[in-house]
Amino acid sequence: MSTLQINDLYILLIEPSSTQRKYIIQHLQDAGIGTVIGVITGEEALESMNNDMPDLVISNMYFSDMTGIDLVTKMRENPTTEAVPFMLISSESNYRMLEPIRQAGVIAILPKPFSDEDLSRALMSTIDYIEPGELELDLYEVENIRVLVVDDSNLARKHICNVIGEMGVLQENIVLAEDGKDALEHFSKEEFDLVITDLNMPVMDGNELIEHIRNESDHPYVPIMMVTSESNNARLEHMQQAGVSAICDKPFEAATVKQLLSRIMN
């Protein structure tokens, strides 16, 4: 059980609008947050993180100097901030704008206006992300699990590694691949206890990867978790038929990942 509480969280909020900034801060305080620092530009946010690392960054999509995409990308590319939880609060609904945010690994994407229930859930997801607790498995020692992580997004691969690393999986036991073909090259040479893959990738997508593992490999029974932002029911059904063990939405909650891994590996 986590020792961290909502009122322990230190939050950095990036919101150019004074009215919206006050509104969000008030709702955070009503949810029990004790410390919120508000800034209006991306550069101010990065400077603030260099001086005092927050537990959670909550961001709008657009600032005068950059976008939320630029901000989270800079965070994920910096070793000191790459694991800091990120939440987007925005009225933006364009898929092309939201998809890079999903791929970078976020706690939640909330609309404007948001509900207090969604905000509270996102804050609890932050705590689960920071302190998920070790993955408890009957058939494996967590520190010995070998995992193949497959995603064409470097930011997404980093985020998944951070999440499962906090659950006790050792980073030296995680192998990274940028598409299905790359993954199969590793899979043919090494044994893995778990495969975590994206769906939409160039060269060979996640569905083709699953079909090859299930039908043509020497280790067809390895647990496979799909982490995807795909919403097409026909494609999701196709993945189920191909033999995926579990499907997890992007953005995902650490607690959900932990539950799914416990189920498919026990």
Secondary structure, DSSP 8 states (H G I E B T S, - for coil): -----GGG-EEEEE-S-HHHHHHHHHHHHHTT--EEEEESSHHHHHHHHHHS--SEEEE-SB-SS-BHHHHHHHHHHSTTTTTS-EEEE-S---HHHHHHHHHH--SEEE-SS--HHHHHHHHHHHHHHHS------SS--GGG--EEEE-S-HHHHHHHHHHHHHTT--GGGEEEESSHHHHHHHHHHS--SEEEE-S--SSS-HHHHHHHHHHHSS-TT--EEEEE----HHHHHHHHHHT-SEEEESS--HHHHHHHHHHHH-
